[in-house]
Structure formats: structure tokens, C-alpha cells
Amino acid sequence: MKHRYLEVTYRKGKPIAAYLYLPRELGRKAIRTEDAGHGFRIDYDHLDAPLGIEITAPSLATVERLNEIMQRLGLQPLPSQDWAPLQAA
């Protein structure tokens, strides 16, 4: 996967979970998960490279907090428009 994308799971029109897939080589699998606080969890592969960020409490999560995590991981921030699916519901 060359590009990151946000997948949101809804129930009765409200987001209940989301996952930000990060660019990675095909076939990489998560072997470790780190709690990043405030409803965020980071999945890592066997090389300790981040694969994705789980958003377990979308109603409490903010794009600012996500971008703090992205910065810590050395990744480009997520533009506000990419966060829009979580704000829409």
C-alpha cells in the first residue's frame, strides 16, 4: 500500500471505530500494539515500523492529537479534510 487512508466503522450513523492505514510494503503484519493514549493505538510490524493507528474512541479523538502522534512517528500530518469522515457523523 503506497498511500495512507482512513477507514471508519459506523453503527446507526455514528462512528464507533476508525483505523488510519499507513503506507507499507505488501504482506507486512502487526506484531505489536502500543497504547498512545486518548483513544489511539499504534500497530507495529516485526521491524518496529508503524503500520497503522487505531482510533478506538472517535467521538473523543481530535486531528490535533493524531497529528502529534504522526509527528512523533516521523510522518506527515493528516490534513483536516482527511479527518472529515469522523467529523461528519
Buried (B, 14 or more C-beta within 10 A) or exposed (E): EEEBEBEBEBEEEEBBBBBBBBEBEEEBEBEEEEEBEBBBBBBBBEEEBBBBBBBBEBEEBEBEBBBBBBEEBEBEBBEEEBBEBBEEB
